[in-house]
Amino acid sequence: HVEAVVPHGVDCDIWRPAEDRAAAWSATGYPGKRGVAAVGRIRESKGTDRFVDTMLRVLPNHPDVTALVLGQARPQHAAFLDGLKERVRAAGLADRLLFPGEVPPAEMPALIRACSLTLPLPRYEPYGMTPLEGMASGVPFVGSPTGDFRTFAADGSAGIVVEEEHLVEDAGAAVDALLSNHGW
């Protein structure tokens, strides 16, 4: 009797790198020359607030970058979403930190491959598919220390995991460095 753990897989025919990321981003219709995204339900456990706080730190340093919160807030999280939007508006970044809502599954692969970076920063995640989908799309991630994110980022070539203690500051520094290195 042999036991094995088989992790979730990603269909690499669907999730694949863009031939030209700049052209792919331009085709999305979103402003700027590059995009950064958080994907998932909008709620505290998914770390949507941590993404917003990180982007409020980073976006002023990168005027060509647009940040996207891709996901839906259920009715019980509507006040949480409204608070995030108000923080973004108060920071003067409502034109660059956008909340487009839920993206149809068939459209998600093209949107992710157009991004330069994803930021899964959940407080809890049992496994975490968004880093894998991004990695299959040639898009690195900066993530929280949850799910299997450490395993995905093991050699540092596809992702960086930041610790909880100073998560927003450390995520901001990592994102800033990656966006400054146009090779990523």
N, CA, C and O of each residue as an XYZ file, in Angstrom:
736
protein
N       0.840     -1.171      0.000
C       0.000      0.000      0.000
C       0.896      1.249      0.000
O       1.679      1.461      0.926
N       0.771      2.050     -1.029
C       1.560      3.266     -1.149
C       0.612      4.457     -1.124
O      -0.398      4.475     -1.827
N       0.944      5.443     -0.315
C       0.149      6.653     -0.278
C       0.896      7.760     -0.998
O       2.119      7.871     -0.916
N       0.137      8.566     -1.696
C       0.736      9.696     -2.403
C      -0.241     10.862     -2.357
O      -1.459     10.684     -2.331
N       0.322     12.038     -2.347
C      -0.490     13.243     -2.432
C      -0.326     13.797     -3.841
O       0.783     14.092     -4.286
N      -1.439     13.929     -4.522
C      -1.411     14.464     -5.878
C      -2.059     15.841     -5.836
O      -3.267     15.952     -5.622
N      -1.267     16.889     -6.037
C      -1.845     18.234     -5.962
C      -2.726     18.530     -7.165
O      -2.681     17.846     -8.188
N      -3.529     19.575     -7.006
C      -4.357     20.031     -8.120
C      -3.461     20.375     -9.301
O      -2.318     20.799     -9.131
N      -3.992     20.189    -10.478
C      -3.235     20.535    -11.671
C      -3.830     21.742    -12.377
O      -4.925     22.201    -12.052
N      -3.093     22.234    -13.334
C      -3.519     23.375    -14.143
C      -3.402     22.962    -15.599
O      -2.380     22.407    -16.004
N      -4.414     23.220    -16.378
C      -4.407     22.901    -17.801
C      -3.528     23.928    -18.529
O      -3.919     25.082    -18.707
N      -2.363     23.495    -18.934
C      -1.398     24.413    -19.551
C      -1.724     24.754    -21.003
O      -1.019     25.551    -21.623
N      -2.780     24.163    -21.548
C      -3.267     24.623    -22.847
C      -4.134     25.868    -22.667
O      -4.227     26.711    -23.559
N      -4.761     25.967    -21.504
C      -5.610     27.127    -21.202
C      -4.803     28.218    -20.509
O      -4.873     29.386    -20.891
N      -4.043     27.838    -19.495
C      -3.209     28.770    -18.730
C      -1.814     28.705    -19.322
O      -1.057     27.775    -19.043
N      -1.475     29.687    -20.136
C      -0.185     29.695    -20.835
C       0.324     31.131    -20.917
O      -0.464     32.074    -20.830
N       1.627     31.303    -21.085
C       2.182     32.665    -21.172
C       1.694     33.415    -22.406
O       1.366     32.819    -23.432
N       1.657     34.716    -22.278
C       1.317     35.580    -23.413
C       2.515     35.627    -24.356
O       3.664     35.629    -23.916
N       2.238     35.665    -25.637
C       3.332     35.832    -26.605
C       3.940     37.217    -26.477
O       5.147     37.387    -26.646
N       3.109     38.205    -26.178
C       3.538     39.584    -26.002
C       2.692     40.165    -24.866
O       1.542     40.552    -25.072
N       3.280     40.221    -23.657
C       2.508     40.638    -22.485
C       2.001     42.073    -22.628
O       0.873     42.361    -22.228
N       2.798     42.970    -23.182
C       2.363     44.369    -23.345
C       1.140     44.442    -24.254
O       0.187     45.164    -23.958
N       1.164     43.707    -25.343
C       0.018     43.693    -26.252
C      -1.187     43.033    -25.583
O      -2.323     43.470    -25.770
N      -0.939     41.983    -24.804
C      -2.031     41.301    -24.102
C      -2.672     42.247    -23.087
O      -3.895     42.272    -22.952
N      -1.849     43.028    -22.369
C      -2.410     43.976    -21.409
C      -3.218     45.050    -22.141
O      -4.324     45.394    -21.726
N      -2.669     45.562    -23.204
C      -3.368     46.583    -23.981
C      -4.733     46.076    -24.441
O      -5.711     46.824    -24.441
N      -4.794     44.826    -24.826
C      -6.048     44.229    -25.318
C      -7.114     44.106    -24.227
O      -8.293     43.944    -24.542
N      -6.723     44.179    -22.950
C      -7.713     44.075    -21.874
C      -8.607     45.309    -21.802
O      -9.731     45.238    -21.304
N      -8.108     46.435    -22.298
C      -8.867     47.678    -22.204
C      -8.683     48.422    -20.893
O      -9.217     49.519    -20.726
N      -7.940     47.846    -19.968
C      -7.663     48.537    -18.708
C      -6.563     49.570    -18.933
O      -5.740     49.415    -19.835
N      -6.545     50.624    -18.114
C      -5.532     51.671    -18.296
C      -4.132     51.201    -17.899
O      -3.957     50.141    -17.297
N      -3.153     52.014    -18.251
C      -1.776     51.716    -17.900
C      -1.124     50.784    -18.896
O      -1.735     50.351    -19.873
N       0.128     50.489    -18.623
C       0.899     49.606    -19.501
C       1.096     48.220    -18.913
O       1.487     47.289    -19.617
N       0.823     48.084    -17.607
C       1.004     46.791    -16.931
C      -0.079     46.625    -15.887
O      -0.662     47.598    -15.407
N      -0.338     45.362    -15.541
C      -1.361     45.078    -14.550
C      -0.892     44.146    -13.458
O      -0.032     43.289    -13.662
N      -1.482     44.338    -12.292
C      -1.261     43.491    -11.121
C      -2.650     43.104    -10.633
O      -3.557     43.936    -10.621
N      -2.826     41.845    -10.228
C      -4.174     41.402     -9.859
C      -4.206     40.584     -8.580
O      -3.258     39.882     -8.227
N      -5.334     40.706     -7.907
C      -5.728     39.802     -6.826
C      -6.992     39.116     -7.317
O      -7.897     39.765     -7.842
N      -7.049     37.810     -7.143
C      -8.178     37.032     -7.656
C      -8.838     36.287     -6.509
O      -8.166     35.609     -5.731
N     -10.147     36.414     -6.404
C     -10.877     35.648     -5.404
C     -12.012     36.438     -4.797
O     -12.167     37.631     -5.058
N     -12.798     35.770     -3.994
C     -13.898     36.443     -3.312
C     -13.361     37.632     -2.525
O     -12.266     37.578     -1.965
N     -14.130     38.685     -2.490
C     -13.733     39.887     -1.770
C     -14.229     39.753     -0.334
O     -15.419     39.879     -0.044
N     -13.272     39.494      0.550
C     -13.564     39.350      1.973
C     -12.245     39.327      2.742
O     -11.172     39.159      2.162
N     -12.348     39.499      4.046
C     -11.151     39.599      4.873
C     -10.299     38.333      4.808
O      -9.076     38.424      4.700
N     -10.916     37.161      4.871
C     -10.127     35.921      4.871
C      -9.294     35.763      3.606
O      -8.234     35.138      3.637
N      -9.760     36.319      2.504
C      -9.009     36.242      1.241
C      -7.952     37.333      1.128
O      -7.198     37.367      0.155
N      -7.891     38.228      2.119
C      -6.837     39.229      2.147
C      -7.009     40.358      1.145
O      -6.030     41.001      0.766
N      -8.223     40.605      0.717
C      -8.446     41.677     -0.257
C      -7.958     43.008      0.299
O      -7.407     43.824     -0.440
N      -8.154     43.233      1.591
C      -7.676     44.466      2.219
C      -6.157     44.558      2.194
O      -5.608     45.651      2.061
N      -5.473     43.432      2.318
C      -4.011     43.430      2.282
C      -3.513     43.769      0.870
O      -2.511     44.465      0.706
N      -4.225     43.270     -0.140
C      -3.882     43.633     -1.515
C      -4.053     45.135     -1.713
O      -3.170     45.798     -2.257
N      -5.185     45.668     -1.272
C      -5.451     47.096     -1.429
C      -4.379     47.912     -0.696
O      -3.833     48.861     -1.259
N      -4.079     47.551      0.548
C      -3.064     48.291      1.310
C      -1.701     48.228      0.623
O      -0.975     49.222      0.592
N      -1.356     47.077      0.080
C      -0.084     46.929     -0.635
C      -0.066     47.817     -1.877
O       0.918     48.506     -2.146
N      -1.149     47.793     -2.618
C      -1.202     48.610     -3.838
C      -1.219     50.109     -3.528
O      -0.676     50.900     -4.299
N      -1.829     50.505     -2.424
C      -1.799     51.919     -2.053
C      -0.372     52.382     -1.790
O      -0.057     53.555     -1.991
N       0.493     51.479     -1.344
C       1.906     51.793     -1.130
C       2.695     51.804     -2.444
O       3.577     52.640     -2.641
N       2.367     50.868     -3.335
C       3.189     50.618     -4.526
C       2.803     51.484     -5.731
O       3.680     51.980     -6.438
N       1.522     51.665     -5.965
C       1.086     52.347     -7.188
C       1.694     53.743     -7.377
O       2.014     54.099     -8.511
N       1.869     54.544     -6.328
C       2.486     55.861     -6.558
C       3.894     55.783     -7.164
O       4.333     56.722     -7.827
N       4.596     54.674     -6.940
C       5.951     54.495     -7.492
C       5.950     53.973     -8.923
O       6.990     53.971     -9.582
N       4.795     53.532     -9.406
C       4.712     52.889    -10.722
C       3.495     53.438    -11.471
O       2.452     52.786    -11.521
N       3.622     54.623    -12.047
C       2.468     55.259    -12.695
C       1.926     54.517    -13.906
O       0.833     54.832    -14.377
N       2.661     53.542    -14.420
C       2.185     52.780    -15.578
C       1.418     51.520    -15.188
O       0.986     50.769    -16.063
N       1.242     51.277    -13.888
C       0.624     50.039    -13.400
C      -0.816     50.295    -12.951
O      -1.122     51.296    -12.304
N      -1.684     49.356    -13.319
C      -3.068     49.334    -12.850
C      -3.252     48.070    -12.019
O      -2.792     46.996    -12.406
N      -3.916     48.196    -10.889
C      -4.194     47.059    -10.014
C      -5.665     46.675    -10.131
O      -6.542     47.536    -10.177
N      -5.919     45.375    -10.177
C      -7.281     44.858    -10.337
C      -7.639     43.934     -9.178
O      -6.868     43.042     -8.823
N      -8.802     44.153     -8.598
C      -9.376     43.232     -7.628
C     -10.427     42.445     -8.397
O     -11.513     42.951     -8.681
N     -10.095     41.207     -8.730
C     -10.964     40.372     -9.564
C     -11.731     39.399     -8.687
O     -11.173     38.412     -8.206
N     -12.984     39.673     -8.483
C     -13.796     38.802     -7.659
C     -15.059     39.501     -7.234
O     -15.277     40.676     -7.530
N     -15.877     38.764     -6.541
C     -17.192     39.227     -6.140
C     -17.262     39.296     -4.617
O     -16.679     38.468     -3.917
N     -17.972     40.282     -4.125
C     -18.278     40.359     -2.695
C     -19.706     39.871     -2.502
O     -20.634     40.376     -3.133
N     -19.872     38.913     -1.649
C     -21.224     38.460     -1.308
C     -21.893     39.543     -0.467
O     -21.211     40.405      0.089
N     -23.218     39.508     -0.368
C     -23.923     40.562      0.372
C     -23.371     40.826      1.776
O     -23.309     41.977      2.209
N     -22.976     39.785      2.480
C     -22.469     39.977      3.840
C     -21.102     40.664      3.872
O     -20.634     41.064      4.938
N     -20.457     40.802      2.703
C     -19.153     41.463      2.623
C     -19.227     42.787      1.867
O     -18.192     43.368      1.539
N     -20.420     43.264      1.590
C     -20.602     44.508      0.836
C     -20.008     45.709      1.573
O     -19.384     46.563      0.944
N     -20.188     45.789      2.880
C     -19.630     46.911      3.648
C     -18.096     46.870      3.621
O     -17.447     47.913      3.551
N     -17.529     45.678      3.676
C     -16.073     45.513      3.578
C     -15.580     46.062      2.234
O     -14.606     46.813      2.187
N     -16.253     45.685      1.150
C     -15.903     46.178     -0.186
C     -16.058     47.696     -0.261
O     -15.178     48.379     -0.784
N     -17.146     48.221      0.247
C     -17.357     49.674      0.224
C     -16.240     50.396      0.961
O     -15.785     51.450      0.517
N     -15.795     49.842      2.082
C     -14.694     50.440      2.837
C     -13.395     50.439      2.045
O     -12.634     51.406      2.089
N     -13.143     49.359      1.323
C     -11.932     49.290      0.490
C     -11.992     50.334     -0.616
O     -11.013     51.036     -0.869
N     -13.126     50.431     -1.263
C     -13.272     51.422     -2.337
C     -13.087     52.838     -1.805
O     -12.504     53.685     -2.482
N     -13.575     53.096     -0.611
C     -13.425     54.428     -0.017
C     -11.954     54.726      0.283
O     -11.500     55.849      0.062
N     -11.208     53.745      0.779
C      -9.770     53.945      1.038
C      -9.028     54.251     -0.257
O      -8.144     55.107     -0.284
N      -9.387     53.558     -1.321
C      -8.753     53.783     -2.627
C      -9.094     55.184     -3.139
O      -8.223     55.908     -3.621
N     -10.369     55.555     -3.030
C     -10.791     56.874     -3.468
C     -10.073     57.964     -2.663
O      -9.593     58.943     -3.235
N     -10.000     57.798     -1.349
C      -9.354     58.785     -0.484
C      -7.871     58.937     -0.813
O      -7.297     60.010     -0.626
N      -7.257     57.868     -1.299
C      -5.837     57.910     -1.683
C      -5.640     58.502     -3.073
O      -4.505     58.695     -3.510
N      -6.735     58.792     -3.769
C      -6.637     59.362     -5.109
C      -6.227     58.360     -6.176
O      -5.672     58.735     -7.209
N      -6.502     57.084     -5.922
C      -6.070     56.041     -6.859
C      -7.231     55.264     -7.479
O      -7.029     54.170     -8.006
N      -8.443     55.819     -7.422
C      -9.607     55.099     -7.941
C      -9.544     54.858     -9.442
O     -10.265     54.001     -9.955
N      -8.703     55.589    -10.155
C      -8.560     55.370    -11.595
C      -7.498     54.314    -11.920
O      -7.331     53.935    -13.080
N      -6.773     53.835    -10.880
C      -5.695     52.865    -11.108
C      -5.788     51.622    -10.236
O      -5.054     50.659    -10.462
N      -6.667     51.622     -9.253
C      -6.920     50.437     -8.438
C      -8.418     50.159     -8.604
O      -9.265     50.798     -7.979
N      -8.709     49.191     -9.459
C     -10.069     48.976     -9.947
C     -10.694     47.712     -9.361
O      -9.998     46.764     -8.996
N     -12.003     47.723     -9.282
C     -12.792     46.603     -8.775
C     -13.764     46.162     -9.863
O     -14.957     46.454     -9.774
N     -13.275     45.458    -10.896
C     -14.174     45.086    -11.997
C     -15.179     43.999    -11.657
O     -16.072     43.725    -12.458
N     -15.062     43.377    -10.501
C     -16.004     42.329    -10.123
C     -15.558     40.960    -10.606
O     -14.384     40.726    -10.895
N     -16.520     40.078    -10.681
C     -16.226     38.712    -11.088
C     -16.029     38.645    -12.607
O     -16.814     39.199    -13.377
N     -14.979     37.966    -13.007
C     -14.657     37.792    -14.420
C     -15.126     36.394    -14.827
O     -14.847     35.426    -14.119
N     -15.831     36.271    -15.948
C     -16.257     34.940    -16.386
C     -15.054     33.997    -16.523
O     -14.001     34.408    -17.010
N     -15.201     32.749    -16.102
C     -14.088     31.802    -16.138
C     -13.391     31.704    -17.500
O     -12.170     31.557    -17.554
N     -14.134     31.782    -18.576
C     -13.531     31.673    -19.907
C     -12.625     32.862    -20.233
O     -11.735     32.747    -21.077
N     -12.845     34.009    -19.567
C     -12.045     35.202    -19.824
C     -10.837     35.331    -18.892
O      -9.912     36.094    -19.172
N     -10.848     34.594    -17.802
C      -9.808     34.729    -16.793
C      -8.400     34.371    -17.300
O      -7.470     35.121    -17.002
N      -8.186     33.291    -18.034
C      -6.818     32.981    -18.468
C      -6.164     34.104    -19.273
O      -4.996     34.418    -19.046
N      -6.887     34.708    -20.197
C      -6.311     35.797    -20.997
C      -5.986     37.005    -20.124
O      -4.979     37.677    -20.347
N      -6.817     37.280    -19.149
C      -6.572     38.419    -18.271
C      -5.359     38.171    -17.377
O      -4.534     39.066    -17.194
N      -5.244     36.988    -16.830
C      -4.090     36.688    -15.970
C      -2.803     36.702    -16.781
O      -1.802     37.247    -16.315
N      -2.792     36.120    -17.983
C      -1.554     36.114    -18.771
C      -1.142     37.517    -19.191
O       0.023     37.746    -19.515
N      -2.084     38.462    -19.192
C      -1.772     39.852    -19.528
C      -1.136     40.596    -18.354
O      -0.503     41.634    -18.545
N      -1.305     40.067    -17.139
C      -0.772     40.734    -15.949
C       0.730     40.510    -15.816
O       1.290     39.554    -16.354
N       1.357     41.414    -15.088
C       2.782     41.287    -14.792
C       3.032     40.557    -13.486
O       4.128     40.053    -13.245
N       1.998     40.503    -12.635
C       2.173     39.954    -11.296
C       0.812     39.686    -10.679
O      -0.145     40.415    -10.938
N       0.719     38.630     -9.853
C      -0.485     38.428     -9.049
C      -0.084     38.481     -7.578
O       1.052     38.185     -7.208
N      -1.049     38.867     -6.758
C      -0.800     38.991     -5.316
C      -1.856     38.246     -4.521
O      -2.821     38.858     -4.064
N      -1.700     36.954     -4.346
C      -2.605     36.230     -3.452
C      -2.118     36.420     -2.012
O      -1.084     35.876     -1.624
N      -2.868     37.194     -1.226
C      -2.453     37.508      0.141
C      -3.490     37.072      1.180
O      -3.773     37.817      2.119
N      -4.062     35.868      1.020
C      -5.104     35.457      1.958
C      -4.568     35.201      3.365
O      -3.393     34.893      3.563
N      -5.466     35.339      4.326
C      -5.142     34.975      5.706
C      -5.251     33.457      5.873
O      -4.580     32.861      6.715
N      -6.099     32.856      5.063
C      -6.274     31.405      5.083
C      -6.557     30.934      3.669
O      -7.359     31.532      2.952
N      -5.901     29.872      3.280
C      -6.130     29.246      1.970
C      -5.771     27.775      2.125
O      -4.640     27.465      2.500
N      -6.698     26.856      1.848
C      -6.368     25.446      2.026
C      -5.315     24.937      1.035
O      -4.521     24.066      1.392
N      -5.287     25.444     -0.173
C      -4.297     25.024     -1.176
C      -3.852     26.230     -1.983
O      -2.706     26.659     -1.853
N      -4.717     26.787     -2.806
C      -4.415     27.998     -3.553
C      -4.106     27.749     -5.014
O      -2.977     27.405     -5.365
N      -5.091     27.919     -5.857
C      -4.904     27.706     -7.297
C      -4.373     28.937     -8.030
O      -3.696     28.799     -9.049
N      -4.668     30.138     -7.526
C      -4.310     31.329     -8.304
C      -2.811     31.464     -8.554
O      -2.435     31.894     -9.644
N      -1.926     31.121     -7.605
C      -0.508     31.178     -7.950
C      -0.134     30.189     -9.060
O       0.675     30.503     -9.934
N      -0.729     28.994     -9.016
C      -0.429     27.989    -10.048
C      -0.902     28.441    -11.422
O      -0.197     28.269    -12.416
N      -2.091     29.015    -11.474
C      -2.605     29.494    -12.763
C      -1.734     30.627    -13.292
O      -1.454     30.697    -14.489
N      -1.305     31.516    -12.392
C      -0.393     32.568    -12.800
C       0.947     32.013    -13.265
O       1.469     32.436    -14.296
N       1.501     31.078    -12.521
C       2.784     30.486    -12.897
C       2.693     29.819    -14.273
O       3.599     29.962    -15.094
N       1.607     29.095    -14.522
C       1.426     28.455    -15.829
C       1.326     29.498    -16.934
O       1.616     29.220    -18.097
N       0.909     30.708    -16.551
C       0.768     31.818    -17.504
C       2.029     32.674    -17.583
O       2.037     33.713    -18.243
N       3.085     32.242    -16.917
C       4.329     32.997    -16.922
C       4.261     34.254    -16.067
O       5.020     35.198    -16.289
N       3.356     34.275    -15.090
C       3.146     35.451    -14.243
C       3.580     35.101    -12.817
O       2.996     34.210    -12.199
N       4.588     35.786    -12.290
C       5.038     35.506    -10.921
C       4.030     36.001     -9.891
O       3.112     36.753    -10.217
N       4.210     35.572     -8.647
C       3.314     35.996     -7.573
C       4.099     36.422     -6.344
O       5.222     35.977     -6.106
N       3.472     37.294     -5.575
C       3.911     37.607     -4.222
C       2.753     37.174     -3.346
O       1.637     37.671     -3.500
N       3.006     36.250     -2.425
C       1.917     35.687     -1.646
C       2.178     35.637     -0.163
O       3.305     35.811      0.301
N       1.111     35.397      0.570
C       1.179     35.229      2.018
C       1.609     33.789      2.321
O       1.572     32.928      1.442
N       2.014     33.535      3.560
C       2.487     32.190      3.918
C       1.333     31.251      4.276
O       1.203     30.832      5.426
N       0.510     30.930      3.302
C      -0.642     30.072      3.545
C      -0.776     29.087      2.388
O      -0.029     29.163      1.413
N      -1.708     28.183      2.496
C      -1.887     27.190      1.439
C      -0.571     26.491      1.141
O       0.227     26.250      2.048
N      -0.346     26.171     -0.100
C       0.916     25.557     -0.531
C       1.824     26.584     -1.200
O       2.695     26.221     -1.990
N       1.625     27.863     -0.888
C       2.364     28.927     -1.560
C       3.875     28.770     -1.402
O       4.621     29.050     -2.340
N       4.344     28.321     -0.216
C       5.796     28.121     -0.031
C       6.330     27.069     -1.001
O       7.417     27.221     -1.557
N       5.569     26.021     -1.193
C       5.988     24.969     -2.121
C       6.076     25.526     -3.537
O       7.021     25.231     -4.267
N       5.089     26.332     -3.922
C       5.078     26.904     -5.271
C       6.267     27.834     -5.492
O       6.785     27.930     -6.604
N       6.699     28.517     -4.439
C       7.770     29.516     -4.546
C       9.115     28.957     -4.090
O      10.039     29.722     -3.815
N       9.233     27.639     -4.007
C      10.391     27.005     -3.379
C      11.739     27.543     -3.843
O      12.605     27.816     -3.012
N      11.933     27.699     -5.133
C      13.250     28.154     -5.598
C      13.281     29.652     -5.897
O      14.311     30.176     -6.321
N      12.170     30.341     -5.682
C      12.123     31.788     -5.867
C      12.025     32.263     -7.304
O      12.012     33.469     -7.549
N      11.956     31.349     -8.261
C      11.934     31.775     -9.662
C      10.536     32.168    -10.146
O      10.401     32.863    -11.153
N       9.506     31.730     -9.440
C       8.140     32.030     -9.890
C       7.331     32.793     -8.860
O       6.233     33.264     -9.156
N       7.860     32.919     -7.662
C       7.099     33.607     -6.641
C       7.894     33.886     -5.397
O       8.968     33.329     -5.167
N       7.328     34.770     -4.598
C       7.923     35.162     -3.327
C       6.828     35.072     -2.274
O       5.720     35.570     -2.473
N       7.141     34.438     -1.161
C       6.221     34.380     -0.032
C       6.749     35.319      1.039
O       7.918     35.250      1.418
N       5.883     36.194      1.520
C       6.259     37.127      2.585
C       5.625     36.671      3.894
O       4.571     36.036      3.896
N       6.264     36.996      4.982
C       5.791     36.552      6.297
C       4.665     37.446      6.820
O       4.512     38.589      6.391
N       3.894     36.913      7.739
C       2.749     37.623      8.302
C       3.141     38.862      9.096
O       2.420     39.860      9.072
N       4.270     38.818      9.799
C       4.611     39.875     10.751
C       4.539     41.282     10.161
O       3.984     42.192     10.778
N       5.097     41.456      8.980
C       5.078     42.768      8.304
C       4.585     42.570      6.880
O       5.200     43.055      5.930
N       3.484     41.862      6.734
C       3.049     41.408      5.416
C       2.869     42.535      4.404
O       3.414     42.453      3.303
N       2.138     43.565      4.736
C       1.876     44.628      3.761
C       3.178     45.339      3.381
O       3.415     45.607      2.203
N       4.014     45.643      4.363
C       5.280     46.315      4.075
C       6.185     45.438      3.210
O       6.757     45.901      2.224
N       6.306     44.151      3.597
C       7.181     43.242      2.859
C       6.634     42.916      1.476
O       7.391     42.816      0.510
N       5.312     42.749      1.383
C       4.710     42.513      0.066
C       4.930     43.735     -0.818
O       5.258     43.603     -1.997
N       4.748     44.929     -0.245
C       4.976     46.158     -1.005
C       6.393     46.251     -1.514
O       6.617     46.612     -2.670
N       7.362     45.927     -0.662
C       8.772     45.976     -1.077
C       9.045     44.962     -2.190
O       9.756     45.265     -3.149
N       8.479     43.759     -2.059
C       8.691     42.729     -3.087
C       8.050     43.141     -4.408
O       8.658     43.004     -5.469
N       6.820     43.647     -4.337
C       6.126     44.079     -5.555
C       6.871     45.237     -6.201
O       7.059     45.256     -7.418
N       7.293     46.197     -5.396
C       8.032     47.337     -5.915
C       9.304     46.868     -6.634
O       9.607     47.337     -7.731
N      10.033     45.955     -6.023
C      11.261     45.450     -6.643
C      10.972     44.694     -7.934
O      11.684     44.867     -8.923
N       9.932     43.853     -7.936
C       9.606     43.096     -9.149
C       9.127     44.009    -10.281
O       9.492     43.812    -11.440
N       8.319     44.995     -9.940
C       7.847     45.916    -10.980
C       8.977     46.812    -11.494
O       8.923     47.290    -12.627
N       9.984     47.036    -10.677
C      11.140     47.832    -11.110
C      12.084     47.037    -11.980
O      12.865     47.612    -12.737
N      12.023     45.712    -11.882
C      12.835     44.821    -12.709
C      11.968     44.385    -13.879
O      11.232     43.403    -13.778
N      12.053     45.100    -14.974
C      11.161     44.845    -16.118
C      11.367     43.483    -16.752
O      10.614     43.102    -17.648
N      12.384     42.731    -16.300
C      12.576     41.374    -16.800
C      11.523     40.408    -16.294
O      11.349     39.323    -16.849
N      10.810     40.807    -15.224
C       9.776     39.922    -14.668
C       8.502     40.116    -15.415
O       7.502     39.467    -15.109
